[in-house]
């Protein structure tokens, strides 16, 4: 707990809310949330309610969902209603969906009619869609307005709009006609018509588009906000660039858990070390580890079956681990590069991209295989003094496993896309297990080819 946090709790204990306001008045809301986020939810709620009313909703929006719910339980209905009213439209709809039915029923009567209707409308959209992400606090203009009238309208809408850097042109049925930037309005003549300045047919998202599609469109079109429309092109909300950044941040976290074999098996929330329960963490991790044990059992059973060869050429056992490890490591490198390219939109599930990856990876894989094989052979000679036949087995196995790992790792993400699975689910441990199994098959196949005569009676 920091010095400031200690001071805040001390002032609250003595009822000195003026000192609380004075201490945080120059801080960014995100910093305030970070400062009091280490407190118990009930104590954090007390600090929050001591802040100026117009700050409370903004600061509350920076807490993660479980902490918001815990704080909400410590707030009176009036306090929670005041905070919810001050929150952005999309954030308060998200909070309402997370509250239990009893809390919802208690909160709704304390809100104004406009807030109640807005929450119900936004909360009706399916989770993970543009409709669930969007906010309804945006600025609209009509095409027939003059620039003078448009600027006057924006001044009135600004306090309630999440952004006015782009205003959306709609008709009387709220059909989206175009978009105009605040910059263009400021630079235009006062008597100019908005319809003459607007960009017609702007990029937009449908209410049922996925959140990933929305984030991709915001990045591709380089806009601060993306309008969300119904099938009839009726404007119902916008998704702002900060929401897209939140999506991207969540996606990165999800991919890290997937690539580390810690992804939920059948959907559900991603694992979070701070907020996930013991049961959720255990269930996900034990599933993936059990799956990897299955691959390991196949590999170990096969190796155990080579007892006769290993007893004749015991030195072969010393090279099993480095050879199979190299395949997994190389495969993970290749898969990571391809998955990164997919995330950046460089590769899609099409033959020209698959062929490009193959053409790019083959010379790299061959070069890696040769270099690693030579290095392993040199080390084998100087550290273990192996003979020529064993040297050939080790060197060729290392080369083939390295090349195979690179190619398999590069192609597996495309295979995942083809069957409708996220490429990140082909995690590093999974690739390693597959290459462990393939590696021992390659290694002992070469061993029998070069050293099988030692078993002949």
Secondary structure, DSSP 8 states (H G I E B T S, - for coil): --HHHHHHHHHHHTT-HHHHHHHHTTS-HHHHHHHHTTS-HHHHHHHHHHS-HHHHHHHHTTS-HHHHHHHHHHS-HHHHHHHHHHS-HHHHHHHHHHS-HHHHHHHHTTS-HHHHHHHHHHHTS-TTBHHHH-BS---EE-TT-BHHHHHHHHHHHGGG-S--SEEEEE-TT-BEEEEEEHHHHHHS-TTSBHHHHSEES--EEETTSBHHHHHHHHHHHT-SEEEEE-TT-BEEEEEEHHHHHHHHHHHHHHHHHHHTT---TTSS----TTTS-HHHHHHHHHHHHHHHHHHHHHHHHHHHTTHHHHHHSGGGGGGHHHHHHHHHHHHHHHHHHHHHHHHTTS--SSHHHHHHHHHHHHHHHHHHHHHHHHHHHHHHHHHH---HHHHHHHHHHHHHHHHHHHHHHHHHHHHHHHTT--GGGS-HHHHHHHHHHHHHHHHHHHHHHHHGGGG--
